[in-house]
Amino acid sequence: MVIFSIQNAVEVNVKFFIWQFNASLPVLLLLSLTIGAYLSFLFSIPGRKKRNKKIDDLEKRVEELKKKLIDKNLTKESEKKKDE
């Protein structure tokens, strides 16, 4: 990035909606990269929250099923002891 910045240290004219300004090309690229990463992070939040909720629900379900299985096994063992 440093070599790119040195070799391409030109000013460019930027027009964005009603704004117009001059900026260094490497600075503009870095700014664009930073804004893109930030927006990607923001837009990924709802999906991550939904996935985490699904994981939590499934973990609770696994615990419920483990308890049912343990109870079922205990019931079978107690019935075997009664039969003996």
C-alpha positions, -999 to 999 in steps of 0.1 A, spaced: 0 0 0 29 23 8 44 18 -27 11 23 -43 6 55 -24 40 69 -34 35 60 -70 0 73 -73 0 103 -51 -22 124 -74 -51 145 -65 -84 136 -80 -116 156 -82 -145 139 -66 -182 147 -72 -207 130 -49 -243 142 -51 -241 179 -43 -205 178 -29 -174 183 -48 -138 181 -34 -103 173 -43 -85 145 -25 -54 123 -28 -61 90 -46 -46 67 -19 -65 86 8 -98 82 -12 -91 45 -16 -84 40 21 -115 60 30 -136 39 6 -122 7 20 -129 18 56 -165 29 48 -171 -4 29 -159 -25 58 -179 -5 83 -211 -8 62 -205 -46 57 -202 -49 95 -234 -30 101 -254 -49 75 -242 -82 89 -255 -75 124 -291 -87 119 -280 -120 103 -255 -127 131 -282 -119 157 -306 -143 140 -280 -170 137 -270 -166 174 -306 -169 185 -310 -200 164 -279 -215 179 -291 -207 214 -326 -223 207 -309 -254 194 -286 -257 224 -316 -254 247 -334 -281 227 -303 -304 229 -303 -299 267 -340 -308 269 -335 -339 249 -305 -349 270 -327 -346 301 -355 -366 285 -330 -393 275 -315 -395 310 -350 -397 326 -359 -424 301 -328 -444 309 -333 -440 346 -369 -452 342 -358 -483 323 -331 -491 349 -356 -488 378 -381 -511 359 -353 -537 354 -345 -537 391 -382 -542 399 -384 -571 376 -354 -588 392 
